[in-house]
Amino acid sequence: MTDASSDPQRDTLLRRALEIAGAYLDGLPERRVPAGQDTDTLVAAMGGPLPAEGADPLAVLDDLARLAEPGLTAHSSPRFFGFVIGGTYPVGIAADWLTSVWDQNSGLREVTPAASAAREVVQGWLVDLLGLPAGTTMGTVTGGLMANFTGLAAGRHAVLARTGWDVEQRGLQGAPRVRVLVGAERHDTVDLALRYLGLGAPEPVPADAQGRIRVEALTAALATQPDVPTVVVLQAGNVHSGAFDPFADAVQTAHEHGAWVHVDGAFGLWAGASPRLRHLVAGYEGADSWASDAHKTLNVPYDSGLAFVRDSAAHRAALGIHAPYLLHSAGAPEPLELGPEFSQRGRSFVLWATLRSLGRDGVAALVERLVAHAQAFADGVRAIGGEVLNDVVFTQVCTAWGEDASTAEVERLVLAEGEAWMTGSTWHGRKVLRIAVSNHATSEDDVARSLRALERAYAAARRR
């Protein structure tokens, strides 16, 4: 007998979605990594005028799966190394589905108490796990860009407040200039976040051969304009080399000159979760704000950026809003005060489930396993005859295969074969092929298979 409250069509749709999802995930280990069709081809297949009449939902779901399938890049493949894109643990996928079903708009603390509790618990877990200062507040945002935006917004507020300028009330017109110093090899999302904040282009500080900011150059730059409100941006994980800025000395000199220090740690902040790798981030706990993207190293579904700010008052002042119809809690931060979005998904359910499933030891083992695979890649590339251009201290391996034209040809051939995905770039004036190890599902066999694909591509490139 069917429960009168059940919806047979809903249940059929959800069961069918589970079947489609299961088949896709089962096929990932052997799936060709690049997509099989380009966007224009898919537009022609999926497009045309919107019909006047609707269609059966189950047929629509099947059509979506059938039409989209050839255009799906296997980002969650254990052999995708093209960008810093993690996979997803099954518990995270399941929690993400529940997050959609529960449909919580989690901007206000007491309107959605389960989402708020999950966020506050995750905040406590991560502040402790990463060794950040007690009292640090965490906003859940869309990704690394908005995490940088949030930390830098708090920094803008703080350094201007010290001059007596209320940027939230008065804006930037007529405000003292805020100077932003960055390493020459910072990630481009830092520049974009600064544009969004009206602060303009930053001032680059020279970096060393691995992309680490030079502390002596930072000290000299700070000394040139000692009375100007200043923000310093440091980096945990260079996108090419994986290198980490020398935090202890850089933070100290920045604070001696009155600067706010923000750390962009989109993927590298997670080194702090590993006792073996924590030396890479030694001293970063002295900073004022930190940004990360849990989709990368922690391997949770997308929409999982994390913004941490030591000074909760600055965090809330920079991003908070009050209106008479909103239900504000007494004392505790509202989630909408900790990031740029008014409405926001219940992102912390996925974070809670993944962290609870892994535990402290599991997170450390995940990070250490990714680094071990990166180092195995480096050894394998050298054995094949390629060149490794960086010190492989974390999850990035920057390779070259002779002259630029040969490296570009190796990249083309690897992608054409489809066994693995690695992405080209330019670093220090050379064409490079970058290997970013980010997926929990990557195994030693996946590394070996990908190295064989590289070997075939390099051999073919040399014959041309």
Beta strands, then each sheet from edge to edge (+ up, - down):
strand 1: 137-141
strand 2: 179-183
strand 3: 203-205
strand 4: 230-235
strand 5: 260-264
strand 6: 289-293
strand 7: 305-309
strand 8: 387-388
strand 9: 396-400
strand 10: 423-427
strand 11: 430-436
sheet 1: 1+ 7- 6+ 5+ 4+ 2+ 3+
sheet 2: 8+ 9- 11+ 10-
end
